[in-house]
Amino acid sequence: MLRILRGYAFAIAGIAIGVAGLVTLGAMSERIVRFIEGGDRFVLGQISVAGRGMGMGAGFTAGGLLPAATIKKISAVSGVAGVQPQVMLPLDPSTSQFMTLTQELVLGLDLSVPMPNRYYRALPVRVGRYLRAGDRHRAVVGAAFAASHGLGVGSGLALEGATYEVVGILERMLTAPDRFVFVPIEDAREQWVAKDRLLRTLLASGAAALTAGDLNTGVAVGWRDGADPDAVARRIMAEVPDVNVQLPSELSRLLRASTAFFAALLVGIGVLALVIGGLSLANTMAAAIFERIRDFGVKQALGATDLDLAREVLGEALVVTVCGGAAGVGLAILLGSSIDVWAGRSGQQLFHFSTRLLGGAFAFSVLLGAAAAAWATLRVASLSPAEAIRRGA
């Protein structure tokens, strides 16, 4: 074994570099896939309803006021199983208020109502705990937000002149909630009033009979088992006036359309990874076999059969590609993790090393290396012993 490794040291290094390139580009691709899938899963898990008009809301529930009376009407629509009032605000009001998966947002949740999203009944908390009914001035933050702002459990977070205690940090979900700040809806309403001068003027004038329960930017709506979410959404449109309703399927289509560039980039990255990694690996393995052409000629002259040569070469090829593939996977993880540690200071994550990626890349490297070695062996075996010795010399 050690003799083989020493003899193929440069080949192992070449294979490791090729596999590392394949895995690194694949991990970037996986990161984009998780981002798109996570956002799609989120929007397909609920019906998002917002007040008509553009207010301080942002993201999936951008809109104006959604009063408590309107929320009551939504709850009475056939097929509706749960309605959770929400207040969604941009952390920085100077940034765009249009839907985005990367904007930092404050999301106020009515904690007395269970989350109706079918795919996120509870958000996964990595450290600390989630919000509880009765909490005030406490926050749970997404992993990317915590990293970019240097927050941990027990840290203080200043929001609109008030200090919030961070009681939990979510697991990295690789989608929009990674940049969210989750607070009780009562606190979010206070922030909304502090941010929105027009709303303060409206409340102070008494022109509209508004209570605290009327200060909502939207609601997340769940549907009963067996119900068609798009059909329920259309019933809400027909029966409840002055609301903006997002059909889950339509919102999913818009999301995927807006990420079409990333989907194309994903295909390009995958093809590039296969071409670069595959050619590098196959060329390295074949070159290593051709370098031993003289040895094979001598063995043929001494009576070795083509089957003997094939068995020897394929055995060595498997050892070399397994070692090179493992080294390449390790090198890619080390490189990607180092970059992510550096990028994580600003809340970014560029790579995602999934099990399917690592297993697939390793299997691909072994199979391609064995195929390249078999092809090179056939080429060598087709030569006469004298010709093989002459070429090797």
Residue pairs with C-beta under 8 A, 6 or more apart in sequence:
1 319
4 316
4 319
4 320
5 12
5 319
5 320
5 323
8 288
8 316
8 320
10 288
11 284
11 285
11 287
11 288
11 320
11 324
12 320
12 323
12 324
12 327
13 324
13 327
14 280
14 281
14 283
14 284
14 324
15 280
15 281
15 284
15 285
15 320
15 321
15 324
15 325
15 327
15 328
15 365
15 369
16 324
16 325
16 327
16 328
16 331
17 280
17 328
17 331
18 276
18 277
18 278
18 279
18 280
18 281
18 284
18 324
18 328
18 365
19 277
19 281
19 324
19 325
19 327
19 328
19 329
19 331
19 332
19 361
19 362
19 365
20 328
20 329
20 331
20 332
20 335
21 273
21 276
21 277
21 280
21 332
22 273
22 274
22 276
22 277
22 278
22 328
22 332
22 361
22 364
22 365
23 277
23 328
23 329
23 332
23 333
23 353
23 357
23 358
23 361
24 273
24 332
24 335
24 336
24 351
25 269
25 270
25 272
25 273
25 276
25 277
26 269
26 270
26 273
26 357
26 360
26 361
27 332
27 336
27 351
27 352
27 353
27 354
27 357
28 269
28 350
28 351
29 266
29 269
29 270
29 273
30 351
30 352
30 353
30 354
30 357
31 174
31 349
31 350
31 351
31 352
32 262
32 265
32 266
32 269
33 266
33 352
34 174
34 175
34 352
35 101
35 174
35 175
35 259
35 262
36 255
36 256
36 259
36 262
36 263
37 175
38 173
38 174
38 175
38 176
39 101
39 175
39 176
39 255
39 259
40 252
40 255
40 256
41 119
41 120
41 175
42 60
42 117
42 119
42 120
42 175
42 176
42 177
43 60
43 246
43 248
43 251
43 252
43 255
44 119
44 229
44 248
44 249
44 252
45 117
45 118
45 119
45 120
45 248
46 116
46 117
46 118
46 220
46 221
46 222
46 248
47 220
47 221
47 222
47 223
47 229
47 232
47 233
47 236
47 245
47 246
47 247
47 248
48 60
48 61
48 218
48 219
48 220
48 221
48 245
48 246
48 251
49 61
49 66
49 74
49 218
49 219
49 221
49 236
49 240
49 243
49 244
49 245
49 246
50 57
50 61
50 62
50 63
50 64
50 66
50 217
50 218
50 243
50 244
50 246
51 57
51 63
51 64
51 65
51 66
51 67
51 70
51 216
51 217
51 218
51 242
51 243
51 244
52 63
52 64
52 242
52 243
52 244
53 63
53 64
53 65
54 62
54 63
54 64
54 97
55 62
55 63
55 64
55 65
55 196
55 199
55 217
56 89
56 90
56 93
56 97
56 192
56 195
56 196
56 199
56 217
57 63
57 64
57 87
57 88
57 89
57 97
57 217
57 218
58 88
58 89
58 90
58 96
58 97
58 98
58 99
58 100
58 103
58 105
59 88
59 99
59 100
59 103
59 105
59 107
59 176
60 88
60 99
60 218
60 246
60 251
61 86
61 88
61 217
61 218
61 219
61 220
62 88
62 97
62 98
62 99
62 217
62 218
63 217
63 218
63 244
64 217
65 210
65 214
65 215
65 216
65 217
66 85
66 216
66 217
66 218
66 219
66 243
67 210
67 213
67 214
67 216
68 85
68 211
68 213
68 214
68 216
69 214
70 240
70 242
70 243
71 83
71 85
71 216
71 219
73 239
73 240
74 80
74 83
74 219
74 221
74 236
74 240
74 243
75 83
77 232
77 235
77 236
77 239
77 240
78 232
78 235
79 223
79 224
79 227
79 228
79 231
79 232
79 235
80 221
80 222
80 223
80 224
80 232
80 236
81 116
81 222
81 223
81 224
81 225
81 227
82 113
82 114
82 116
82 221
82 222
83 113
83 116
83 219
83 220
83 221
83 222
84 109
84 110
84 113
84 114
84 115
84 116
84 219
84 220
85 110
85 113
85 185
85 213
85 216
85 219
86 107
86 108
86 109
86 110
86 185
86 216
86 217
86 218
86 219
86 220
87 106
87 107
87 108
87 185
87 188
87 189
87 191
87 192
87 215
87 216
87 217
88 105
88 106
88 107
88 108
88 217
88 218
89 105
89 106
89 107
89 108
89 188
89 191
89 192
89 195
89 217
90 96
90 97
90 103
90 104
90 105
90 106
91 103
91 104
91 105
91 106
91 159
91 181
92 104
93 195
95 103
96 103
101 175
101 176
102 176
102 179
103 179
104 145
104 179
104 180
104 181
105 176
105 179
105 180
105 181
106 159
106 180
106 181
106 183
106 188
106 191
107 180
107 181
107 182
107 183
107 188
108 182
108 183
108 184
108 185
108 186
108 187
108 188
108 189
108 191
109 115
109 131
109 182
109 183
109 184
109 185
110 185
111 131
111 132
111 133
111 134
111 135
111 184
111 185
112 133
114 121
115 121
115 122
115 123
115 220
116 220
116 221
116 222
117 220
117 222
118 222
122 130
123 130
123 140
123 170
123 173
123 177
123 182
124 170
124 171
124 173
125 140
125 168
125 169
125 170
125 171
126 143
126 169
126 170
126 171
126 172
127 152
127 153
127 168
127 169
128 140
128 153
128 166
128 167
128 168
128 169
129 140
129 167
129 168
130 140
130 168
131 138
131 139
131 140
131 167
131 168
131 182
131 183
131 184
135 167
135 184
136 184
136 186
136 187
137 162
137 163
137 164
137 165
137 187
138 164
138 165
138 166
138 167
138 183
138 184
139 157
139 159
139 164
139 165
139 166
139 167
139 181
139 182
139 183
140 166
140 167
140 168
140 169
140 170
140 181
140 182
141 149
141 151
141 157
141 166
141 168
141 169
141 170
141 180
141 181
141 182
142 169
142 170
142 173
142 177
142 178
142 179
142 180
142 181
143 169
143 170
143 171
143 172
143 173
143 178
143 347
144 172
144 178
144 179
144 347
144 348
144 349
145 151
145 178
145 179
145 180
145 181
145 347
146 152
146 166
146 169
146 347
147 344
147 345
147 346
147 347
148 345
148 346
148 347
149 157
149 347
151 157
151 166
151 169
152 166
152 169
153 166
153 167
153 168
153 169
154 165
154 166
155 165
155 166
156 163
156 164
156 165
156 166
157 163
157 164
157 165
157 166
157 181
158 164
159 181
159 183
159 187
159 191
160 190
160 191
160 194
160 195
161 194
162 187
162 190
162 191
164 183
164 187
170 177
170 178
172 178
172 349
174 349
174 352
178 347
179 347
183 191
185 216
186 212
189 212
189 215
192 199
192 215
192 217
193 199
193 200
193 203
193 215
199 215
202 208
202 210
203 210
221 232
221 233
221 236
223 229
223 232
229 247
229 248
229 249
230 247
230 248
230 249
230 250
233 245
233 246
233 247
233 248
234 245
234 247
236 243
236 245
237 243
237 245
256 263
277 361
277 364
277 365
278 364
278 368
281 321
281 324
281 365
281 368
281 369
281 372
282 368
282 369
282 371
282 372
283 372
284 324
285 317
285 320
285 321
285 368
285 369
285 372
285 373
285 376
286 372
286 373
286 375
286 376
288 320
289 313
289 317
289 372
289 373
289 376
289 377
289 380
290 376
290 379
290 380
292 392
293 380
293 383
293 388
293 391
293 392
294 388
294 389
294 391
294 392
294 393
295 392
296 304
296 309
296 380
296 381
296 388
297 383
297 385
297 386
297 387
297 388
297 389
297 390
297 391
297 392
298 385
298 389
299 308
299 309
300 309
300 381
300 384
300 385
300 388
301 385
301 386
301 389
306 381
309 377
309 380
309 381
310 374
310 377
310 381
313 373
313 374
313 376
313 377
314 370
314 373
314 374
314 377
316 373
317 369
317 370
317 372
317 373
317 374
318 366
318 369
318 370
320 369
321 365
321 366
321 368
321 369
321 370
321 373
322 366
324 365
324 369
325 361
325 362
325 365
325 366
325 369
326 362
328 361
328 365
329 358
329 361
329 362
332 353
333 353
333 358
336 350
336 351
336 353
337 351
339 350
339 351
340 348
340 349
340 350
340 351
343 349
343 350
380 388
383 391
